[in-house]
Amino acid sequence: MGFAETFKALSDPVRRDILTLLKEGSMSAGDIAAQFDMTAATISYHLKILKKSGLVCETKEKNYIYYSLNISVVEEVMLWLAELKGESEDDEEK
């Protein structure tokens, strides 16, 4: 994962909304698209950016592809931001 791809993915409000949806659990592309007033192709584009950034993983089951949040990448970004802010792991435990 590169931070450039991650922050590019996070820069778009639609992609942030998709991540918020996936926080609740895995969803198919169709289920994700049903939450937005845009074409399936547009949602597919956003999912491609999220996958490239590593924020989202895909799992194929039968004829469907399910997308889920990749927590390890989210945690890596949060750790970097905490270090940038000057927080340490010891601060988080208190």
C-alpha positions as semicolon CSV with decimal commas, in nm:
position;residue;x (nm);y (nm);z (nm)
1;M;0,000;0,000;0,000
2;G;0,118;0,347;-0,078
3;F;-0,009;0,645;0,113
4;A;-0,060;0,835;-0,214
5;E;-0,320;0,582;-0,335
6;T;-0,479;0,567;0,009
7;F;-0,522;0,941;0,043
8;K;-0,643;0,969;-0,318
9;A;-0,909;0,711;-0,235
10;L;-1,005;0,891;0,085
11;S;-1,026;1,228;-0,089
12;D;-1,360;1,148;-0,254
13;P;-1,680;1,168;-0,046
14;V;-1,847;0,882;-0,238
15;R;-1,556;0,652;-0,158
16;R;-1,569;0,755;0,206
17;D;-1,941;0,674;0,206
18;I;-1,866;0,332;0,056
19;L;-1,612;0,266;0,332
20;T;-1,873;0,365;0,591
21;L;-2,117;0,115;0,438
22;L;-1,854;-0,159;0,444
23;K;-1,786;-0,091;0,811
24;E;-2,106;-0,287;0,879
25;G;-1,985;-0,589;0,680
26;S;-1,925;-0,728;0,332
27;M;-2,150;-0,617;0,047
28;S;-2,187;-0,700;-0,320
29;A;-2,132;-0,430;-0,581
30;G;-2,505;-0,432;-0,652
31;D;-2,590;-0,377;-0,286
32;I;-2,341;-0,091;-0,270
33;A;-2,473;0,065;-0,593
34;A;-2,829;0,049;-0,458
35;Q;-2,727;0,297;-0,186
36;F;-2,629;0,567;-0,438
37;D;-2,797;0,761;-0,715
38;M;-2,533;0,683;-0,979
39;T;-2,459;0,423;-1,242
40;A;-2,316;0,081;-1,166
41;A;-2,015;0,176;-1,380
42;T;-1,944;0,476;-1,157
43;I;-1,963;0,260;-0,843
44;S;-1,734;0,008;-1,013
45;Y;-1,482;0,287;-1,078
46;H;-1,491;0,392;-0,712
47;L;-1,448;0,030;-0,598
48;K;-1,149;-0,006;-0,831
49;I;-0,981;0,296;-0,668
50;L;-1,056;0,160;-0,321
51;K;-0,914;-0,183;-0,413
52;K;-0,600;-0,026;-0,564
53;S;-0,545;0,167;-0,242
54;G;-0,581;-0,150;-0,036
55;L;-0,869;-0,007;0,168
56;V;-1,109;-0,265;0,025
57;C;-1,072;-0,638;-0,043
58;E;-1,285;-0,847;-0,274
59;T;-1,400;-1,206;-0,233
60;K;-1,562;-1,405;-0,512
61;E;-1,848;-1,637;-0,416
62;K;-2,032;-1,815;-0,698
63;N;-2,147;-1,541;-0,937
64;Y;-2,097;-1,254;-0,694
65;I;-1,807;-1,041;-0,579
66;Y;-1,826;-0,918;-0,221
67;Y;-1,632;-0,618;-0,099
68;S;-1,511;-0,569;0,256
69;L;-1,311;-0,315;0,450
70;N;-0,941;-0,397;0,488
71;I;-0,894;-0,303;0,853
72;S;-0,515;-0,349;0,848
73;V;-0,471;-0,064;0,596
74;V;-0,708;0,158;0,793
75;E;-0,510;0,083;1,110
76;E;-0,180;0,160;0,934
77;V;-0,310;0,501;0,823
78;M;-0,443;0,573;1,172
79;L;-0,112;0,476;1,329
80;W;0,077;0,705;1,092
81;L;-0,162;0,993;1,167
82;A;-0,127;0,932;1,541
83;E;0,253;0,939;1,509
84;L;0,230;1,258;1,304
85;K;0,021;1,411;1,579
86;G;0,279;1,303;1,834
87;E;0,081;1,028;2,003
88;S;0,243;0,701;2,097
89;E;0,093;0,358;2,157
90;D;0,144;0,419;2,530
91;D;-0,084;0,727;2,508
92;E;-0,360;0,517;2,348
93;E;-0,350;0,259;2,628
94;K;-0,413;0,520;2,900
